[in-house]
Amino acid sequence: MKHLLSLSAFLCFSLFNEVIEVKEHVFLYPPSVVAKYGHSVTLNCTTDVVNRTLFKFETSGNAFQINGTNWICLNMTIHQWDINPLCFVNFIGGQNRSKFIITVFDFPENIIFEPLHEMEVNKTYNLTCTVPNVGPVQNLTIKILKGNEELIVQDYPHDNQKKHQNMTVSHPFTPQISDHGINLSCSAELNLSSVGEVHCTNSSMNLKVYAFPENVTLTVPKAVEVNQTTTVKCKISNVHPPEDLKVQLLLNGTELTTTHHTVGHSVLAEARFSIQGGEQYLKCNATFRNMSIEKQEQVISYVLPEPVLHLPKVYAGYTANITCSVIVAKSEGVNITLKCNGEILPLQDGQYVFKAEKEDNGKNCTCETEVSVNGQIIKKTTHGIIKVKSIPLILICGLCGCIGMLLIFVIICRHLKKQNKLGRYNVLKAFLSMN
């Protein structure tokens, strides 16, 4: 207690040495005070009236008072919102008084900001900010911000109550993928600039968002050839963060070896597969945290043999065969068509028989197999060019020469035979005489 008295006396003496005269006979220091609710203030009152009958403080609060020769020091804890201690002096002939101006406020060190740490894209949430035990709210401004963008600014210029209040502000917020990582904050400011003080505090967090679309795009061929390898693709768009997404591709319940590609906020899964025939189902199963979605498509299989085309090399004027067929036995529903220069040619047992002409040389022929699968026409084609040759002129001339010589030889032989019969010439005797 002794130490407390000494400290209070020291404060009062210090204040006394800095007294500013504000009214004759009574001096106040400080004349006005800004005090936080629950905190203590020290007030000093002095007078130059010597022949006084009474010199004292008048206050409704709990106070500790020290009296000096011509001064009074008051230390009081603020527990009222509207408190203005009065210092007065009575002297012969009258009274003089002066009132201290005390501005009482309260402002919390922390405010309560309640956004969710993680939000789903395109879902609306309420951002709520509460400033507890604050007053007077007539001087209060509350802001909720996204980055530097003010989402809502709330003040209370018409609320002149002097008391503690809990002030809450809410604002609807629908996050987008682009909001991932952005700073959400709430700031509170109690502006007492009229008496020289401004108090601020804030609370903030970096937002995390997640997005999982409702649709999965599964790209599957409408028809798949038996024993041929093809690709299935599954695309999930607008998912965030994409690294949290797991995608499985399954054929009749058996998981396929899948590769994943991430581009922006989309994930593409691909797998290669082949089927042996029969009823087949491809499924894409996408799992994101505790949510999952799937898409399934039926795959229709077909058998379509490769066409085989044999074109002859023939001389003009000769008969030739064009063969358009398949190596294996033709499956049910498979059609085989032969076309030359766009004209469909009739086949009999896979062959077309014709007499080659010069005009047939260079014709473009196609052998085509086709099958209809689920309304889709699927074809395989092979091409070839007919080559028709003309008989060389030298061969024709040589042949004509040989025929001529043969005719001359026949004529000579017939003549000799005739002469031999007439006894004019013995061919055998002539031959023996030469040897």
Secondary structure, 3 states (H helix, E strand, C coil): CHHHHHHHHHHHHHHHHCCEEEECCEEEECCEEEEECCCEEEEEEEECCCCEEEEEEECCCCEEEEECCCEEEEEEECCCCCCCCEEEEEECCEEEEEECEEEEEECCCCCEECCCCEEECCCCEEEEEEEEEEECHHHEEEEEEECCEEEEEEECCCCCCCCCEEEEEEEEECCCHHHCCCEEEEEEEEEEHHHCEEEEEEEEEECEEEECCCCCEEECCCEEECCCCEEEEEEECCCECHHHEEEEEEECCEECCEEEEEECCEEEEEEEECCCCCCEEEEEEEEECCEEEEEEEEEEEECCCCEEEECCEEECCCEEEEEEEECCCCCCCCEEEEEECCEEECCECCEEEEECCHHHCCCEEEEEEEEEECCEEEEEEEEEECEEECCCHHHHHHHHHHHHHHHHHHHHHHHHHHHHHCCCCCHHHHHHHHC
